[in-house]
Amino acid sequence: MVEVTRDGPTIVFNVQGMHKVWALKSRLEIPAAHIRGARCDPAVVQGWKGWRAPGTSIPGILTAGTFYLEGRRIFWDVANPANAVVVDLDDETFNQLVIEVQDPDQAVALLTAAV
């Protein structure tokens, strides 16, 4: 799970608990100006996620880490698809974040307000 907060002009994504180990990341800091949009999307977890490098993939249970799909670099941290949020980015190491948050509607509102 990921906690999303705002720190001035920066959005901070803190990876929580054991997910740090599975995702091989503990924190991402993204300037709000680089966020194109965010949306709740439980269906995004269906299908192939791409080539894992590095990360963890246990089908139907957990997807965490860096994945490459169709020329895009995507950060994943999702165990519960019902809480999945997709964040589209510009001018960042990752093209997209697919994260699980405690309250998807609140996270999307925070991210949308930042845009």
N, C-alpha and C positions, 0 to 999 in steps of 0.2 A: 504494500500500500504506500501511497505517496501523499504527503501533506503539502498543500499549495498555499503559499503566503506571498504577500507583496511587501517589498522593502524599498520604498521610494520608487525609482524608475525601473526596478528589477523585480521579476517574479522568481521566487525561490521554490524549487521542487525538492523536498526532503524525502528521501526514500527511508521507510521505517522498518525497524526490526530486522528479521532474517532476510528480508527482501534485498537488503544491502549486499548480502553474500551472493544471492542468486542473480542479481542484476549487475553485480560487480561495479556498482556506483552507489554513492551515498547522498549526493547533492548535485543539482543542476541549477545554475543561475542564468536566466535568460532576460535580456532587456525587453521590457514591455513592448517597445517599438518593433521588435522582431516577431511578435506573435500575430499571425494573420487571422486566427480564429480558433474557437474551441467548440466542441459539441459532445453531448452524451451519445454513445454509440455502442450498445451491448453486442450488436451483430458483428462488429469489427474483429472480434476474436475468432470468428469462424473462418476456416480455411487456412491456407498456408501463410505463415508469417514472413517467410524469406529465409535467407542463409544466416545462421546464428554465428556471431563472431565478436566478442565473446558473450556468453550468457547461458541461460538455462531454459530448456523447453521440455515440459512434461505434458504431453497432449491431454487436454481436458482438465488439467489441474493448475498449471502455472506456465506463464511465458514471461521471461525477465531478461533484460540485457539489450545488447545491440544486435539488430537484424538488418540485413540488406535485401531490399525487394525492388525490382524494376528501377535500378539506378538510384534509389533513395536509401538513406540511412535513417533507421527508425529505432527509437528507444522504447522498449516495452517493459511494463511492470504490471501485470494483470493476473490475478488468481480468480476473482469474482467478476464475470463479465457484466453483471447488472450494474456495477459501479465504474464501468470503463468510460474514460473521457479521452477524446482525441484532440490533440493540440497541434495545429499546423504552424510551421515556423519558416521564416525567411532569414537568410544570411547567418545561419548557425551551423554547428557541426552536425546536428541532427536535422532532418527535414520535417520530422514529425515525432511527437511523443504520444504513446498510447499507454495511459496510466490508470490504475485503480485508485480511487479516492473514497473517503468515507461518505461524502455528500456530493454526488455528481452535479446537482443543480447549483449548489453554492459555488463549487469550483468553476463551473462554466460562467456563472455570473461574475465572479472575480476576474477571470481571464478576459471575458468580453468587455468588461468595464475598462480593463487595462489597454485594450486596443483602441 
